[in-house]
Amino acid sequence: MSQSPSFSNPAEASHRVNKKMLLQLQGFPPPQLHPFSFFSFGFFLPKKSCQCSAFGCFVAYFLEQFRCGAVDTAGRRFTSSPGENAFQVKITAPDEQFTRVGVQVLDRKDGSFIVRYRMYASYKNIRIEVKTKDNHVAKSPYILKGPVYHENCDCPQEDSKVWVEEMSCSHTIPQIQKDLANFPTVDPDKIAKEIPERFGQRQSLCHYTIKDNKVYIKTYGEHVGFRIFMDAILLSLTRKVTMPDVEFFVNLGDWPLEKKKTTQNLHPIFSWCGSTESKDIVMPTYDLTDSVLETMGRVSLDMMSVQANTGPPWEEKNSTAFWRGRDSRKERLELVKLSRRYPDIIDAALTNFFFFKHDERLYGPIVKHISFFDFFKYKYQINIDGTVAAYRLPYLLAGNSVVLKQDSIYYEHFYNELQPWKHYIPFKSDLSDLLEKLQWAKDHDEEVKNIAESGQEFARNNLMGDHIFCYYFKLFQAYANLQVSEPKIRDGMEKVQQPDDDLFPCSCHRRKAKDEL
């Protein structure tokens, strides 16, 4: 009986899998640590062979995944699903009687699968079995020597350079550079006084200080419930990596705040959405961030689940353009009116009225919500602003329909990387050329299919969980470097507590090593 391969990492006894482990699976010598890589192993299905590649597990991320891709006997990759039950995955902790781990196999219907798992407790080692027809795949089972920590385990990597390298974070992020260019220096003492005076009475703000990797907060304004999203990502980051000491303000509202025309005496405000008419510092939206943190938790819509629910193949999709949403912008009402005039071209309807008076004669009846995954039964997805940018765009891009995106002054953190006519089809903000663009799309089906695939590839390469963690960390790191005085825990601030970890407490190997010194 052959011995199961085992993998460990003495250079960094990391709680997640790294490139050193992954490349040992292929038989290559391990280079520098790099967690977001692929390893491959083959297995046989009747009249088919499959090749699996593991998406390197997040060194500082609680959700881990790997991918499998089916190939035929000549090595050609399948472009359709070989079947949802093509292989089975089981994850256990060899040293424990029970393993508290959730596992999902997501069929992307293009010949590839995502296998993702979330740890609910921490273990010394884990064993991953990949089987087909009860036969182990390649060198399965794989023994990954840990420790392997769950999300709530507070065990930060003290050397942020190591963490950034292991996460494969981009060296530079253009949007961060662009946003921070407006602020050559930041004086924490100055902004701690001036920002509350300028915005504190009329807006909903959070004043944060991260000091010694602990998070502190003071809120301003009446409606501060959305702080839970910002609290969550900051606490999650500080459990994974030692953050720089930094002091900053977060805007909890929809609209960007810093709208001064001059560059004199600008105030740095972090917001979830930016605009060409403001100078706020943009972060990934609370919606996308929450979907990352709550993947395989309380959310069902995330950047991986979308990939397994993209509807029928391109050729079988409904060729009517599709949209559903609430009445949060006038152009949305105009889109519905356009749909009522051209129902064979556009299927657009409102699911709720809040901002405008409901006139059923003009806009038709309010319709029931449908599953977001059902959007992808339609070939053309219309993305139109709400109060600000429509935060659904990442999920639309991750599907296999093409996105028609309204020109807009508003943007999310990744918009500047998107290219019109490569990743999406643009249309004018007043919708005046939307019908024309839809007709062009119908006349250029193969080209439009390629645009849809490029948009999907962009989402997979830029908007997954690791990219979101990297963006936040690199943003706060770059901002911290601009500070000309020491961040302080100000009067009125309270400590944001880490979640309780009493049920399945972890024993952080880094702290143990420090205690033994």
C-alpha positions in Angstrom: 0.0 0.0 0.0 1.5 3.3 -1.0 2.0 6.0 1.6 -0.1 9.1 1.4 1.9 12.1 0.4 2.3 14.6 3.2 3.3 18.3 3.0 4.6 20.7 5.5 6.2 24.1 5.5 8.9 24.7 8.1 9.7 28.2 6.8 6.2 29.3 7.7 4.1 26.9 9.8 1.1 28.4 8.0 -2.5 27.4 8.8 -3.3 27.4 5.1 -1.8 25.6 2.1 1.1 27.3 0.2 2.9 27.0 -3.0 5.6 24.9 -1.5 3.1 22.2 -0.7 1.3 22.6 -4.0 4.4 22.2 -6.1 5.5 19.2 -4.2 2.4 17.6 -5.5 3.7 18.1 -9.0 7.2 17.0 -8.1 8.7 20.4 -8.7 11.2 21.9 -6.3 9.5 24.4 -4.0 10.3 28.0 -4.7 9.4 30.9 -2.5 6.0 30.5 -0.7 3.1 31.5 -2.9 -0.4 30.3 -1.8 -2.5 31.1 -4.9 -1.1 28.5 -7.3 -2.3 25.4 -9.1 -1.3 21.8 -8.7 -2.5 19.2 -11.1 -3.4 15.5 -10.8 -5.1 13.2 -13.2 -7.9 10.6 -12.8 -9.8 8.4 -15.1 -13.5 8.3 -15.9 -15.1 5.8 -18.2 -14.0 6.9 -21.7 -12.8 10.2 -20.3 -9.9 11.3 -18.3 -9.9 14.3 -16.0 -7.3 16.7 -14.8 -7.7 18.4 -11.5 -5.8 21.5 -10.4 -5.9 22.9 -6.9 -6.3 26.6 -6.5 -3.8 27.4 -3.8 -5.5 27.8 -0.4 -5.7 31.2 1.1 -2.9 31.6 3.6 -4.8 34.3 5.3 -8.3 33.4 4.2 -10.7 31.0 5.9 -12.2 29.6 2.7 -10.1 27.3 0.6 -10.7 26.0 -2.9 -9.2 23.9 -5.7 -10.4 23.3 -9.2 -10.8 20.3 -11.4 -10.9 20.3 -15.2 -12.0 17.5 -17.4 -10.0 16.5 -20.5 -10.6 13.8 -23.1 -8.1 10.9 -23.8 -6.2 13.1 -26.2 -5.7 15.8 -23.5 -8.3 18.2 -25.0 -10.1 20.2 -22.3 -13.9 19.6 -22.0 -16.0 22.7 -22.6 -19.1 21.2 -21.0 -19.8 19.4 -17.7 -18.8 15.7 -17.5 -21.5 15.4 -14.8 -21.9 16.9 -11.3 -20.9 13.7 -9.6 -17.7 13.2 -11.7 -15.7 13.0 -8.5 -16.1 13.1 -4.7 -14.1 15.0 -2.2 -13.8 14.3 1.5 -11.8 16.3 4.0 -11.0 15.0 7.5 -8.6 15.7 10.3 -6.6 12.4 10.8 -6.0 13.1 14.5 -9.7 13.9 15.4 -12.8 11.8 15.7 -14.9 14.5 14.0 -13.9 17.1 11.5 -16.0 20.3 11.5 -15.6 21.4 7.9 -18.1 22.3 5.1 -17.3 21.1 1.6 -19.0 22.1 -1.6 -18.3 20.9 -5.2 -19.4 23.6 -7.7 -19.8 22.5 -11.3 -19.0 25.5 -13.6 -20.5 23.6 -16.5 -17.5 24.4 -18.7 -15.6 21.2 -17.9 -14.2 22.5 -14.7 -15.2 22.4 -11.0 -14.5 24.4 -7.9 -14.2 22.5 -4.7 -14.3 24.8 -1.7 -14.2 24.1 1.9 -14.6 26.2 5.1 -13.1 25.2 8.4 -15.3 25.6 11.5 -12.6 24.4 13.9 -8.8 24.3 13.8 -6.7 21.1 13.3 -3.1 20.0 13.4 -3.4 18.4 9.9 -6.1 17.7 7.3 -6.5 14.9 4.8 -8.1 15.5 1.4 -9.5 12.6 -0.6 -10.4 13.1 -4.2 -12.1 10.0 -5.7 -14.0 8.9 -8.8 -16.1 5.8 -8.7 -14.6 5.1 -5.2 -11.1 5.1 -6.7 -8.5 7.7 -5.4 -7.4 10.3 -7.9 -3.7 10.4 -8.7 -1.8 10.6 -5.3 -5.0 11.1 -3.2 -5.3 11.1 -0.3 -3.2 14.3 0.4 -2.1 15.0 3.9 -1.7 18.7 4.5 0.3 19.3 7.6 -0.8 22.4 9.5 -1.8 23.7 11.8 -5.0 24.5 9.9 -7.0 27.4 11.4 -10.6 28.4 11.1 -11.8 31.9 10.3 -12.3 33.1 13.9 -8.8 32.0 15.0 -6.8 35.0 16.0 -3.3 34.1 14.7 -1.9 36.9 12.6 1.3 36.6 10.5 3.6 39.1 12.2 5.7 39.8 9.0 3.3 41.6 6.6 5.8 41.2 3.8 5.5 37.4 4.1 1.7 37.7 4.1 1.7 39.9 1.0 4.0 37.5 -0.8 2.0 34.4 0.2 -1.2 36.1 -0.8 0.3 37.0 -4.2 -0.9 40.6 -3.7 -0.2 42.9 -6.6 2.8 45.1 -6.0 0.9 48.2 -7.1 -2.8 48.8 -7.5 -3.6 51.7 -9.8 -6.8 52.8 -8.2 -5.1 53.0 -4.8 -2.3 55.1 -6.3 -4.8 57.4 -8.0 -6.9 57.9 -4.9 -4.0 58.6 -2.6 -2.3 61.0 -5.0 -4.7 63.6 -3.7 -3.1 63.3 -0.2 0.7 63.7 -0.2 0.6 63.6 3.6 -2.0 62.8 6.2 -2.0 64.3 9.7 -4.1 62.1 12.1 -4.3 64.8 14.7 -5.6 67.3 12.1 -8.2 65.0 10.5 -9.4 63.8 13.9 -10.5 67.3 14.6 -11.6 68.6 11.2 -13.5 65.7 9.7 -16.1 65.4 12.5 -16.5 69.2 12.5 -17.1 69.2 8.7 -19.2 66.0 8.2 -20.0 64.6 11.6 -23.4 66.2 12.1 -24.8 65.5 8.7 -23.3 62.2 7.6 -22.8 58.7 9.1 -19.1 58.2 9.7 -16.8 55.8 11.6 -13.5 57.0 13.0 -11.2 54.0 13.2 -7.8 53.6 14.7 -5.8 50.3 14.4 -3.1 50.3 17.0 -1.0 47.3 17.9 -3.3 45.2 15.7 -6.3 46.1 17.7 -9.3 47.9 16.2 -10.9 51.0 17.9 -13.9 53.0 16.7 -16.0 56.1 17.3 -19.1 56.7 15.3 -20.8 59.9 14.1 -24.3 60.4 12.9 -27.6 58.7 13.5 -27.5 55.7 11.0 -24.3 53.8 11.7 -25.6 50.2 11.4 -23.5 49.6 8.3 -20.4 49.7 10.5 -20.8 46.0 11.0 -19.4 45.4 7.5 -16.3 47.6 8.1 -15.8 46.1 11.6 -15.9 42.6 10.1 -13.3 43.1 7.4 -10.9 44.9 9.8 -11.2 42.2 12.5 -10.8 39.5 9.9 -7.6 41.2 8.6 -6.1 41.6 12.0 -6.7 37.9 12.7 -4.6 37.1 9.7 -1.8 39.6 9.4 -0.3 42.4 11.6 -1.8 45.6 10.3 0.1 48.9 10.3 -0.9 51.4 12.9 -3.4 53.6 11.0 -6.2 56.1 11.7 -8.9 56.9 9.2 -12.5 57.8 8.6 -15.1 55.6 6.8 -18.2 57.0 5.1 -21.2 54.7 5.8 -23.5 56.4 3.3 -24.0 55.7 -0.4 -22.7 58.9 -1.9 -19.0 60.0 -1.8 -18.4 63.0 0.4 -15.2 64.9 -0.5 -16.4 67.1 -3.4 -14.1 70.0 -3.2 -13.1 71.3 -6.6 -9.7 72.4 -5.3 -7.0 70.1 -4.0 -6.4 72.4 -1.0 -7.3 71.1 2.4 -8.9 67.9 1.1 -10.1 65.5 3.8 -9.3 61.8 3.2 -12.6 59.8 3.4 -12.8 56.1 2.7 -16.0 55.2 0.8 -17.4 52.1 -0.8 -18.1 54.0 -4.0 -16.3 56.8 -5.9 -17.3 59.3 -8.5 -15.6 61.5 -11.1 -17.0 64.5 -9.1 -15.4 63.5 -5.7 -12.1 62.6 -4.2 -13.0 59.9 -1.8 -10.7 56.9 -1.3 -12.5 53.9 -2.7 -12.7 50.4 -1.0 -14.4 47.2 -2.2 -18.1 47.6 -1.6 -19.7 46.3 1.6 -21.7 43.9 -0.5 -18.8 42.3 -2.2 -16.8 42.3 1.1 -19.6 40.7 3.0 -20.0 38.0 0.3 -16.3 37.1 0.8 -16.5 36.9 4.6 -19.8 35.0 4.6 -19.1 32.6 1.8 -20.5 29.2 2.8 -22.1 31.1 5.7 -25.2 33.3 5.7 -24.9 34.5 2.1 -25.9 32.4 -0.9 -24.7 34.8 -3.6 -20.9 35.1 -3.9 -18.3 35.1 -6.6 -17.9 31.3 -6.5 -21.6 30.3 -6.2 -22.4 32.5 -9.3 -19.9 30.4 -11.4 -21.9 27.3 -10.6 -25.2 28.9 -11.5 -24.7 30.5 -14.9 -27.8 29.1 -16.5 -28.0 27.4 -19.9 -25.2 27.5 -22.5 -24.8 30.7 -24.5 -26.7 29.2 -27.5 -29.7 28.3 -25.4 -30.1 31.5 -23.4 -33.1 33.8 -23.9 -32.0 36.6 -26.3 -34.1 39.2 -24.5 -32.2 41.7 -22.4 -32.9 41.4 -18.7 -33.1 43.6 -15.6 -34.8 43.6 -12.2 -34.4 46.1 -9.4 -35.9 48.8 -7.4 -36.7 52.4 -8.4 -33.5 54.0 -7.0 -32.7 56.1 -10.1 -34.8 57.8 -12.8 -33.1 55.9 -15.6 -34.4 52.7 -14.1 -37.9 54.0 -14.6 -37.0 54.9 -18.1 -35.7 51.4 -18.7 -39.0 49.9 -17.6 -40.9 52.2 -19.8 -38.6 51.2 -22.7 -39.3 47.5 -21.9 -43.0 48.1 -22.0 -42.6 49.6 -25.5 -40.3 46.8 -26.7 -41.1 43.7 -24.7 -39.5 41.4 -27.2 -36.2 43.2 -26.8 -36.1 44.1 -23.1 -37.6 42.4 -20.1 -37.2 45.0 -17.3 -39.4 45.3 -14.3 -39.4 46.9 -10.8 -39.4 44.8 -7.7 -40.1 47.7 -5.3 -41.0 51.4 -5.2 -39.3 53.6 -2.6 -38.0 56.8 -4.2 -40.7 57.5 -6.8 -44.5 57.3 -6.9 -45.7 54.0 -8.3 -47.7 54.7 -11.4 -48.7 51.3 -12.7 -50.0 52.8 -16.0 -46.4 53.9 -16.8 -44.3 51.3 -15.1 -46.5 48.2 -14.9 -47.1 46.2 -11.7 -44.4 45.5 -9.1 -43.0 42.0 -9.8 -41.7 39.4 -7.4 -38.0 39.0 -6.7 -36.4 36.1 -8.6 -33.2 34.3 -7.8 -30.1 36.2 -9.1 -29.0 32.9 -10.6 -32.1 33.0 -12.8 -30.8 36.2 -14.4 -28.4 34.0 -16.4 -31.1 32.4 -18.3 -30.9 35.6 -20.4 -28.1 36.4 -22.8 -27.9 40.2 -22.2 -27.7 41.7 -18.7 -28.4 45.4 -18.2 -26.4 47.1 -15.5 -27.8 50.5 -14.6 -27.0 52.7 -11.6 -29.0 52.8 -8.5 -28.4 55.5 -5.9 -24.8 55.2 -6.9 -23.0 52.4 -8.8 -25.0 49.1 -9.0 -23.1 46.8 -6.7 -24.3 43.7 -8.6 -21.8 44.2 -11.4 -19.1 41.8 -10.0 -21.7 39.0 -9.9 -23.0 39.8 -13.4 -19.5 39.7 -14.8 -18.8 36.3 -13.1 -21.8 34.8 -15.0 -21.6 33.8 -18.6 -24.0 36.4 -20.0 -22.8 39.6 -21.5 -23.1 42.8 -19.5 -24.4 46.0 -21.0 -23.2 48.8 -18.6 -24.5 52.3 -18.4 -22.0 55.1 -18.6 -21.8 56.6 -15.2 -19.9 59.1 -13.0 -19.9 56.4 -10.2 -17.4 53.6 -9.9 -16.3 50.7 -7.7 -12.7 49.9 -6.8 -12.2 47.9 -10.0 -14.0 49.9 -12.7 -10.8 51.6 -14.0 -9.4 48.1 -14.9 -12.5 47.3 -17.0 -12.3 47.9 -20.7 -15.5 48.7 -22.7 -16.0 46.4 -25.7 -13.6 43.9 -24.1 -15.3 43.1 -20.8 -18.7 44.7 -21.3 -20.8 46.7 -23.9 -21.3 50.3 -22.9 -24.4 52.4 -23.5 -25.1 56.1 -22.8 -26.3 57.2 -19.4 -29.6 58.5 -20.8 -30.3 55.1 -22.5 -30.6 56.8 -25.8 -28.5 54.2 -27.6 -29.5 51.1 -25.6 -31.7 49.6 -28.3 -29.0 50.2 -30.9 -26.4 48.4 -28.8 -28.8 45.5 -28.3 -29.3 45.2 -32.0 -25.6 45.3 -32.6 -25.2 42.5 -30.0 -27.8 40.4 -31.8 -25.9 41.0 -35.1 -22.5 40.1 -33.7 -23.3 37.0 -31.6 -19.8 35.4 -31.6 -18.1 38.6 -30.8 -20.5 39.3 -28.0 -20.0 35.8 -26.6 -16.2 36.6 -26.5 -17.0 39.8 -24.5 -19.0 37.8 -22.0 -16.2 35.3 -21.6 -13.6 38.1 -21.2 -15.8 39.8 -18.5 -16.1 36.4 -16.7 -12.3 35.9 -16.9 -11.8 39.4 -15.5 -14.0 38.6 -12.5 -12.3 35.4 -11.8 -8.8 37.0 -12.0 -9.6 40.2 -10.1 -12.7 40.0 -7.8 -12.2 36.8 -5.8 -11.7 36.7 -2.0 -7.9 36.9 -2.1 -8.1 40.1 -4.3 -10.5 41.7 -1.8 -8.2 41.0 1.2 -5.2 42.2 -0.7 -6.9 45.4 -1.8 -7.9 46.3 1.8 -4.5 45.5 3.2 -2.5 47.3 0.5 -4.8 50.4 0.8 -4.3 50.7 4.5 -0.6 50.0 4.2 -0.2 52.8 1.6 -2.4 55.2 3.6 -0.4 54.5 6.8 2.8 55.4 5.0 1.4 58.9 4.4 0.8 59.7 8.1 3.0 62.4 9.6 2.1 61.7 13.2 1.3 58.7 15.3 -2.3 57.3 15.1 -4.0 57.6 18.5 -6.8 55.9 20.4 -8.9 59.0 20.7 -11.3 60.0 23.5 -14.6 58.3 23.0 -13.3 55.4 21.0 -14.2 51.9 22.0 -12.4 48.6 21.2 -14.0 46.5 18.5 -14.0 43.0 20.0 -13.0 39.9 18.1 -15.8 37.3 17.9 -15.9 34.7 20.7 -13.9 31.6 19.9 -14.9 29.6 23.0 -16.7 26.7 21.1 -13.7 25.6 19.1 -10.7 27.6 20.4 -7.5 27.5 18.4 -4.0 27.4 19.8 -1.9 29.8 17.7 1.5 28.4 16.9 3.0 31.9 16.5 2.0 32.9 20.0 3.2 29.6 21.4 6.6 30.1 19.8 6.8 33.6 21.2 5.8 32.4 24.7 8.6 29.8 24.6 11.3 32.5 23.9 
